[in-house]
Amino acid sequence: MKKLNNGENDEELNGFVGA
C-alpha cells in the first residue's frame, strides 16, 4: 500500500486514506 499525505493518490487507494 502507498502512504499518502495530501490525498492526491486517493484514487489509487480507492479512498483507503484519502477518502
SVG drawing of the C-alpha trace seen along z (x, -y; Angstrom):
<svg xmlns="http://www.w3.org/2000/svg" viewBox="-14 -18 17 20">
<polyline fill="none" stroke="black" stroke-width="0.4" points="0.0,0.0 1.0,-3.6 1.0,-6.2 -0.4,-9.5 -0.2,-12.8 -2.1,-15.1 -4.9,-12.9 -3.7,-13.2 -3.3,-9.4 -6.6,-8.6 -7.9,-7.2 -5.2,-4.5 -6.0,-3.6 -9.8,-3.7 -10.2,-6.1 -8.1,-3.9 -6.7,-7.1 -7.7,-10.0 -11.4,-9.3"/>
</svg>
